[in-house]
Amino acid sequence: MKEENKNKTPGPNRREFLKNTGLAAAGFMIVPRHVLGGKGFIAPSDKLNIASIGVGGKGGDDIAHFFKSGKANIAYLCDVDDRRAALSVANFPKAKFYKDWRELLDKEAKNFDAVSVSTPDHTHAVAAYSAMELGKHVYVQKPLTHDLYEARALTKAAEKFKVVTQMGNQGSSGDGVRQLQEWYDAGVIGDVHTVYCWTNRPVWPQGIPWPASDPNVPKELDWNLWLGTAPYKDYIDNLVPFNWRGWWDYGTGALGDMGCHIVQPAFAVLDLAYVNSVQASVGSVYVGEFKRAYYPDSCPPSSHVTMKFPKTAKTKGPVEVHWMDGGIQPERPEELGPNEVFGDGGNGTLFIGTKGKMMCATYGANPQLLPTSRTSQVHVPQEYKRVPGGAEGHYAQWVEAAIAGYGNAYLSSPFELAGPLTEALLMANLAIRGFDVRVPKADGKGFDYPGRYVELKWDNDQMKVTNVDAVNQFVKRNYREGFGVTM
């Protein structure tokens, strides 16, 4: 590997890195620090001390996987809701507990090595960036951030602060994605020009008005801390712990929830990066005869977004990636038998090439060539080293890489890769939000909808939409006083 690349996780030459090294397949995926230390060097702890921000639900599952690696010590727990934190507190009784992540970082930074962030989307970036500034390695649940600006900032911060990073899209460590890469590299389906990605999400309320407030804030929940960066609103029931995903102030809709799992295979196979343009159509809710409801706080019940990417080193021309949610699916391939499952039924990714097609389920699992009989008939060399444990090994991969230190191990979803993926998904959300963005008419009578059905053109360097300025307000939020950070 060239000298200038030795401290970077794989970028444009990622395939060469994987093909020419045994890091991803070897039982030891890292070079231990005590080996690098030289004569007289005293080895540090063999375990990574982790502070976990957001420890209920998925956060609890994350830290359980870190602990399962055998190389992690769960040193600190942080959650705004005692109810959600109860199981993790019981499982790790020696871990000191905090409610406010800012207090945790301020008081305990010298006592841990790494931070896991598994909060609602609107807190991801501020917590992660604050930890990275302190030199802490970070694992952040998907999507990486709530806003486009934040995704770019975290991508740059990983290199600036020389910390080990991983996003929580575990399928990126799975064998399925690597099988898809090998088929494509071998030319089995020709040149891919179109990809379809779909999900049955949302499985939470969307396309609804903001409910009436509820004065009965649970005593275990610090509502002000939960709101964090978002504008202050009175408490409503059933928002916590899950239904926040459907509200723009906190979540990123179905794209944020599932896009990092379902679109990632296309990024890996085709070496996609930054998107050129997006266009959306969305499902509508009607409140009267021919009267379309206007609920700008809520994500829509369904959407179809077309993302256009420029030619890459792995394609002969531009690539269109279609995202569909709310149960919308692409046309069923004629090569698929009537009793065969399309993707995994509710979710999937379909690659259309000049010589054939291939598909997979969520997380890149169950890769298949079409017709499916080809899957067992076509044999290509295994060129991509597998991650021990596959998708389950995603957590241990980060733990071991953090112990090794920045630049000493291969990672499946470092921010170098996770950042551009997240940006593309959030750019797609700009089109979804832009569909309903409205501006007052010059005469003060009614509104215009400049983003509806319009293909949004993206200036990647300036990080702005060039043809519909009204949607640029969603590229970067204004944080609530006391909860923002400078990135």
Wavefront OBJ file of the C-alpha trace (Angstrom):
o trace
v 0.000 0.000 0.000
v 1.274 3.446 -0.865
v 2.667 5.532 1.957
v 0.044 8.257 1.582
v -2.785 5.742 2.027
v -1.501 3.728 4.932
v -3.520 5.599 7.560
v -6.758 5.600 5.630
v -9.522 3.061 5.466
v -10.134 1.796 1.933
v -11.535 4.388 -0.472
v -11.357 4.217 -4.267
v -8.871 1.313 -4.059
v -10.938 -0.610 -1.549
v -11.157 -3.717 -3.708
v -7.388 -3.858 -4.106
v -7.025 -3.481 -0.352
v -9.369 -6.386 0.303
v -7.911 -8.581 -2.396
v -4.296 -8.024 -1.452
v -4.502 -8.241 2.328
v -5.680 -10.945 4.675
v -6.847 -8.529 7.354
v -10.553 -9.098 6.863
v -10.306 -12.869 6.834
v -7.597 -13.547 9.358
v -8.531 -14.575 12.857
v -6.705 -11.459 14.067
v -7.865 -8.528 11.986
v -5.518 -6.045 13.694
v -1.933 -5.566 14.725
v -2.058 -5.356 18.536
v -0.579 -2.178 19.975
v 1.864 -4.044 22.201
v 3.444 -5.560 19.083
v 4.039 -2.074 17.648
v 5.401 -0.624 20.863
v 9.011 -1.827 20.717
v 11.391 -2.826 23.505
v 10.308 -1.779 26.961
v 6.798 -0.897 25.848
v 4.179 -1.755 28.468
v 1.055 -3.141 26.848
v -2.176 -1.259 27.604
v -5.362 -3.038 28.542
v -6.396 -5.625 25.987
v -9.958 -4.359 26.289
v -11.638 -1.295 24.848
v -13.382 0.827 27.478
v -16.651 2.021 25.951
v -19.056 4.771 26.998
v -22.495 4.089 25.516
v -24.901 6.932 24.742
v -28.402 5.564 24.261
v -28.589 2.144 25.891
v -32.182 1.003 25.424
v -33.519 -0.986 22.473
v -30.938 -1.005 19.674
v -28.396 0.673 21.946
v -28.692 -2.181 24.409
v -28.270 -4.655 21.585
v -25.158 -2.832 20.368
v -23.362 -2.904 23.697
v -24.304 -6.546 24.194
v -22.533 -7.308 20.898
v -19.491 -5.257 21.879
v -19.279 -7.148 25.171
v -19.743 -10.459 23.360
v -16.556 -9.773 21.401
v -14.611 -10.480 24.599
v -12.480 -7.390 24.014
v -14.764 -4.633 25.294
v -15.550 -3.300 28.733
v -18.821 -1.373 29.053
v -17.564 1.365 31.358
v -20.316 4.007 31.184
v -24.003 4.073 30.320
v -26.019 7.132 29.348
v -29.729 7.450 28.582
v -32.421 10.069 29.099
v -35.029 7.431 29.972
v -34.566 5.237 33.036
v -37.166 2.792 31.726
v -35.258 2.167 28.523
v -31.927 1.973 30.315
v -33.061 -0.500 32.986
v -31.988 -3.709 31.223
v -28.516 -2.421 30.324
v -28.045 -1.085 33.853
v -28.924 -4.528 35.190
v -26.620 -6.272 32.699
v -23.665 -3.984 33.449
v -23.975 -3.039 37.121
v -20.375 -1.788 37.356
v -20.909 0.797 34.611
v -21.490 4.315 35.927
v -24.758 5.833 34.692
v -25.444 9.327 33.364
v -28.556 10.921 31.874
v -26.825 13.746 29.987
v -24.175 12.765 27.431
v -22.588 16.200 27.726
v -21.942 15.650 31.427
v -20.577 12.170 30.724
v -18.026 13.458 28.220
v -17.096 16.415 30.402
v -16.480 14.430 33.567
v -15.250 11.037 32.422
v -13.367 11.525 29.142
v -10.038 10.397 30.584
v -11.572 7.108 31.740
v -12.729 5.548 28.454
v -11.413 4.939 24.937
v -14.479 4.902 22.705
v -18.112 5.959 22.439
v -21.141 4.173 21.018
v -24.042 6.415 19.948
v -27.489 4.856 19.554
v -29.886 7.726 20.145
v -32.643 9.091 17.910
v -31.179 10.511 14.697
v -31.210 14.166 15.749
v -28.591 13.551 18.459
v -26.181 11.339 16.496
v -23.883 13.995 15.087
v -23.510 16.300 18.090
v -22.715 13.437 20.455
v -20.370 11.705 18.009
v -18.491 14.847 17.015
v -18.016 15.860 20.639
v -16.518 12.437 21.369
v -14.268 12.577 18.297
v -12.930 15.976 19.376
v -11.773 14.262 22.557
v -9.915 11.653 20.503
v -12.458 8.906 21.143
v -13.216 6.193 18.609
v -16.909 6.153 17.701
v -19.546 3.669 16.609
v -22.732 5.432 15.460
v -26.013 3.806 14.617
v -27.511 4.326 11.179
v -28.224 6.715 9.646
v -24.947 8.372 10.503
v -26.580 11.782 10.922
v -29.853 13.670 10.679
v -28.605 16.376 8.293
v -26.451 16.453 5.165
v -24.047 18.972 6.670
v -23.507 16.749 9.684
v -22.633 13.741 7.518
v -19.939 15.701 5.698
v -18.633 17.090 9.005
v -18.293 13.638 10.621
v -16.581 12.258 7.514
v -13.954 15.002 7.706
v -13.661 14.707 11.499
v -12.698 11.029 11.352
v -9.542 11.903 9.438
v -8.900 15.154 11.295
v -8.985 13.555 14.745
v -7.471 10.204 13.622
v -10.130 8.058 15.279
v -11.588 4.675 14.332
v -15.166 4.958 13.097
v -17.958 2.599 12.139
v -21.624 3.093 11.271
v -24.108 0.514 12.515
v -25.175 -0.965 9.183
v -23.983 -4.452 10.008
v -24.839 -5.918 6.619
v -21.787 -4.132 5.219
v -19.713 -6.780 7.018
v -21.806 -9.663 5.670
v -20.759 -12.295 3.159
v -23.693 -11.417 0.870
v -22.372 -8.023 -0.197
v -18.986 -9.558 -1.000
v -20.623 -12.247 -3.123
v -22.465 -9.573 -5.091
v -19.173 -7.731 -5.610
v -17.500 -10.875 -6.912
v -20.278 -11.635 -9.396
v -20.206 -8.083 -10.672
v -16.422 -7.864 -10.927
v -16.423 -11.122 -12.890
v -18.834 -9.598 -15.419
v -21.628 -12.076 -14.698
v -24.430 -9.510 -15.161
v -22.564 -7.028 -17.368
v -22.647 -3.298 -16.684
v -25.205 -2.154 -14.101
v -27.077 1.002 -15.014
v -30.154 0.755 -12.753
v -30.696 -0.374 -9.158
v -34.006 -0.696 -7.316
v -34.154 -0.575 -3.504
v -37.403 -1.005 -1.600
v -38.815 -1.461 1.891
v -42.132 -2.096 3.614
v -41.331 0.644 6.139
v -42.673 2.787 7.673
v -44.153 0.559 10.358
v -44.761 3.643 12.518
v -47.205 6.536 11.936
v -46.380 8.949 9.094
v -48.449 11.440 7.138
v -50.278 12.636 10.268
v -50.759 15.961 12.085
v -48.790 16.701 15.264
v -50.859 15.261 18.144
v -52.191 17.208 21.099
v -49.713 17.599 23.935
v -49.880 15.421 27.017
v -48.970 16.952 30.399
v -48.171 13.535 31.852
v -44.449 13.288 31.110
v -43.216 9.950 32.513
v -41.155 10.583 35.643
v -38.379 8.353 34.297
v -37.943 10.457 31.138
v -36.028 13.734 30.937
v -38.042 15.261 28.109
v -35.811 18.314 27.697
v -32.724 16.136 27.255
v -34.574 13.847 24.841
v -35.494 16.840 22.650
v -31.839 17.867 22.651
v -30.978 19.706 19.422
v -34.602 19.888 18.232
v -36.937 22.868 18.783
v -38.774 22.748 22.093
v -42.259 21.257 21.975
v -44.512 20.016 24.742
v -44.478 16.284 25.404
v -46.765 14.012 23.397
v -47.541 10.391 24.136
v -46.239 7.531 21.962
v -43.355 9.515 20.469
v -40.785 7.764 22.663
v -39.258 5.250 22.214
v -39.967 4.489 18.540
v -42.466 6.673 16.681
v -40.062 9.632 16.534
v -38.790 8.126 13.256
v -41.737 9.594 11.353
v -41.169 13.219 12.457
v -38.650 15.411 10.628
v -37.427 17.147 13.793
v -36.081 13.865 15.156
v -36.036 11.158 12.494
v -35.317 10.641 8.826
v -38.247 8.431 7.874
v -38.051 5.086 6.115
v -34.943 6.158 4.192
v -33.043 6.811 7.400
v -34.225 3.622 9.023
v -33.605 1.159 6.194
v -31.672 2.944 3.464
v -28.262 2.295 5.022
v -29.077 -1.433 4.950
v -30.689 -1.641 1.515
v -28.799 0.936 -0.570
v -25.347 0.031 0.829
v -24.926 -3.024 -1.445
v -25.206 -0.731 -4.483
v -22.526 1.569 -3.048
v -20.202 -1.371 -2.411
v -20.730 -3.129 -5.743
v -20.603 -0.038 -7.965
v -18.291 2.238 -5.942
v -20.950 4.940 -5.753
v -20.237 8.070 -3.760
v -21.887 11.459 -4.079
v -25.207 11.903 -5.854
v -25.782 14.391 -8.719
v -29.542 14.878 -8.523
v -32.710 13.503 -6.947
v -36.407 13.596 -7.751
v -39.320 12.350 -5.656
v -43.000 11.598 -5.677
v -44.779 10.932 -2.400
v -47.948 9.325 -1.127
v -50.662 11.734 -0.081
v -53.234 11.975 2.684
v -56.570 13.602 1.892
v -58.721 15.349 4.515
v -61.635 16.153 2.282
v -62.778 15.804 -1.294
v -59.748 16.529 -3.473
v -58.037 18.355 -0.594
v -54.505 17.184 0.047
v -53.427 17.392 3.684
v -50.410 19.516 4.553
v -48.454 17.981 7.418
v -44.927 19.422 7.080
v -43.740 18.033 10.419
v -44.419 14.442 9.400
v -42.717 12.226 6.829
v -45.115 11.027 4.097
v -46.751 7.571 4.157
v -44.821 6.440 1.059
v -42.344 7.718 -1.489
v -40.438 6.917 -4.675
v -37.112 8.708 -5.150
v -34.782 8.537 -8.140
v -31.123 9.251 -7.347
v -28.697 9.841 -10.215
v -25.009 9.074 -9.707
v -22.133 9.864 -12.050
v -20.093 7.203 -13.812
v -17.631 5.383 -11.549
v -14.575 3.219 -12.152
v -16.911 0.211 -12.002
v -19.612 1.412 -14.431
v -19.611 2.432 -18.079
v -22.002 5.300 -17.528
v -24.246 7.041 -14.967
v -26.305 4.949 -12.564
v -29.899 5.455 -11.452
v -30.828 4.191 -7.994
v -34.552 4.032 -7.240
v -35.748 4.086 -3.634
v -39.298 2.936 -2.823
v -40.962 2.772 0.599
v -44.407 2.380 2.096
v -44.884 -0.978 0.392
v -44.152 0.256 -3.146
v -42.070 -2.258 -5.100
v -40.450 -2.271 -8.545
v -41.793 -4.382 -11.376
v -41.244 -8.031 -10.586
v -38.416 -9.455 -12.754
v -39.679 -11.805 -15.449
v -36.820 -14.188 -14.553
v -38.289 -14.746 -11.082
v -40.670 -17.672 -10.710
v -44.228 -17.079 -9.428
v -43.528 -18.796 -6.097
v -40.090 -17.289 -5.557
v -39.570 -14.470 -3.042
v -38.606 -11.073 -4.413
v -35.844 -9.800 -2.123
v -37.096 -10.903 1.275
v -40.696 -10.117 0.468
v -40.961 -6.666 1.985
v -37.445 -5.396 1.336
v -34.700 -5.889 -1.202
v -32.188 -4.641 -3.740
v -32.286 -5.455 -7.470
v -29.343 -4.830 -9.825
v -30.095 -4.585 -13.546
v -27.126 -5.082 -15.837
v -26.583 -5.341 -19.570
v -26.171 -9.131 -19.354
v -28.411 -10.084 -16.446
v -29.779 -9.304 -13.004
v -29.008 -10.085 -9.385
v -30.789 -9.338 -6.141
v -30.456 -9.597 -2.370
v -32.525 -9.205 0.773
v -32.104 -6.682 3.591
v -28.480 -6.252 4.781
v -27.277 -7.688 1.458
v -28.284 -11.137 2.682
v -29.246 -14.083 0.454
v -27.636 -12.843 -2.779
v -29.059 -14.502 -5.889
v -28.572 -14.350 -9.620
v -31.656 -14.340 -11.814
v -33.038 -16.727 -12.757
v -32.236 -18.127 -9.305
v -31.014 -21.416 -10.814
v -27.908 -19.531 -11.933
v -26.904 -18.887 -8.316
v -25.635 -22.443 -7.848
v -24.435 -22.814 -11.432
v -22.147 -19.781 -11.698
v -18.810 -20.018 -9.919
v -16.359 -17.138 -9.625
v -13.204 -16.800 -7.511
v -13.592 -15.553 -3.939
v -11.636 -12.335 -4.154
v -12.998 -10.434 -1.156
v -11.880 -11.551 2.271
v -14.762 -12.227 4.625
v -15.256 -10.610 8.014
v -15.193 -13.288 10.742
v -18.775 -13.718 11.898
v -20.164 -11.843 8.898
v -22.752 -9.246 9.854
v -22.514 -10.326 13.489
v -18.789 -9.643 13.315
v -19.413 -5.985 12.455
v -19.258 -5.021 16.136
v -16.121 -6.977 16.981
v -14.483 -5.558 13.852
v -14.813 -2.039 15.256
v -13.732 -3.052 18.767
v -10.580 -4.728 17.463
v -9.805 -1.860 15.089
v -10.147 0.661 17.919
v -7.754 -1.361 20.084
v -5.286 -1.406 17.194
v -5.608 2.340 16.624
v -6.350 4.538 13.639
v -5.117 3.219 10.304
v -4.171 -0.282 11.459
v -7.228 -2.312 10.412
v -9.838 -2.681 7.697
v -13.385 -1.545 8.535
v -16.558 -2.285 6.598
v -18.378 1.011 7.227
v -15.941 3.716 8.351
v -17.200 7.259 7.992
v -15.166 7.546 4.786
v -17.750 5.188 3.267
v -20.717 5.708 5.597
v -20.641 9.492 5.177
v -21.248 9.577 1.399
v -23.874 6.819 1.710
v -25.712 8.799 4.377
v -25.438 11.987 2.331
v -27.089 10.307 -0.656
v -29.990 9.133 1.499
v -30.416 12.538 3.116
v -30.264 14.137 -0.328
v -33.148 11.848 -1.282
v -34.962 13.125 1.798
v -34.446 16.679 0.524
v -36.538 15.739 -2.495
v -39.187 14.176 -0.270
v -39.326 17.246 1.977
v -39.093 19.515 -1.042
v -42.247 17.981 -2.424
v -44.233 19.797 0.272
v -42.044 22.836 0.945
v -44.070 25.975 0.295
v -43.281 29.662 -0.003
v -45.760 32.567 0.115
v -46.761 34.036 -3.230
v -45.677 37.578 -3.955
v -49.249 38.869 -3.688
v -49.683 37.199 -0.291
v -52.502 35.042 -1.614
v -51.630 31.400 -1.119
v -48.387 29.540 -1.634
v -46.098 28.184 -4.313
v -44.533 24.707 -4.115
v -41.233 25.130 -5.995
v -39.871 21.691 -5.152
v -42.835 19.563 -6.165
v -42.000 17.065 -8.945
v -38.721 18.909 -9.607
v -35.381 17.177 -10.113
v -33.137 18.775 -7.510
v -29.632 19.543 -8.783
v -26.893 19.148 -6.181
v -23.627 21.095 -5.972
v -21.476 18.709 -3.994
v -18.677 21.172 -3.242
v -20.980 23.957 -2.051
v -23.387 21.472 -0.430
v -26.505 23.131 -1.815
v -29.355 22.554 -4.229
v -28.807 24.944 -7.120
v -32.272 25.111 -8.658
v -34.720 25.113 -5.706
v -33.331 27.257 -2.922
v -36.304 26.624 -0.621
v -35.046 23.116 0.246
v -31.582 24.289 1.313
v -33.005 25.133 4.728
v -32.966 21.382 5.418
v -29.270 20.859 4.631
v -28.244 22.181 8.039
v -30.468 22.814 11.049
v -30.218 25.480 13.700
v -29.576 23.642 16.970
v -31.493 24.537 20.098
v -29.407 26.645 22.467
v -27.289 24.524 24.771
v -27.379 21.386 22.617
v -25.413 22.267 19.508
v -21.728 21.913 18.729
v -19.498 23.633 16.193
v -18.487 21.230 13.453
l 1 2 3 4 5 6 7 8 9 10 11 12 13 14 15 16 17 18 19 20 21 22 23 24 25 26 27 28 29 30 31 32 33 34 35 36 37 38 39 40 41 42 43 44 45 46 47 48 49 50 51 52 53 54 55 56 57 58 59 60 61 62 63 64 65 66 67 68 69 70 71 72 73 74 75 76 77 78 79 80 81 82 83 84 85 86 87 88 89 90 91 92 93 94 95 96 97 98 99 100 101 102 103 104 105 106 107 108 109 110 111 112 113 114 115 116 117 118 119 120 121 122 123 124 125 126 127 128 129 130 131 132 133 134 135 136 137 138 139 140 141 142 143 144 145 146 147 148 149 150 151 152 153 154 155 156 157 158 159 160 161 162 163 164 165 166 167 168 169 170 171 172 173 174 175 176 177 178 179 180 181 182 183 184 185 186 187 188 189 190 191 192 193 194 195 196 197 198 199 200 201 202 203 204 205 206 207 208 209 210 211 212 213 214 215 216 217 218 219 220 221 222 223 224 225 226 227 228 229 230 231 232 233 234 235 236 237 238 239 240 241 242 243 244 245 246 247 248 249 250 251 252 253 254 255 256 257 258 259 260 261 262 263 264 265 266 267 268 269 270 271 272 273 274 275 276 277 278 279 280 281 282 283 284 285 286 287 288 289 290 291 292 293 294 295 296 297 298 299 300 301 302 303 304 305 306 307 308 309 310 311 312 313 314 315 316 317 318 319 320 321 322 323 324 325 326 327 328 329 330 331 332 333 334 335 336 337 338 339 340 341 342 343 344 345 346 347 348 349 350 351 352 353 354 355 356 357 358 359 360 361 362 363 364 365 366 367 368 369 370 371 372 373 374 375 376 377 378 379 380 381 382 383 384 385 386 387 388 389 390 391 392 393 394 395 396 397 398 399 400 401 402 403 404 405 406 407 408 409 410 411 412 413 414 415 416 417 418 419 420 421 422 423 424 425 426 427 428 429 430 431 432 433 434 435 436 437 438 439 440 441 442 443 444 445 446 447 448 449 450 451 452 453 454 455 456 457 458 459 460 461 462 463 464 465 466 467 468 469 470 471 472 473 474 475 476 477 478 479 480 481 482 483 484 485 486 487
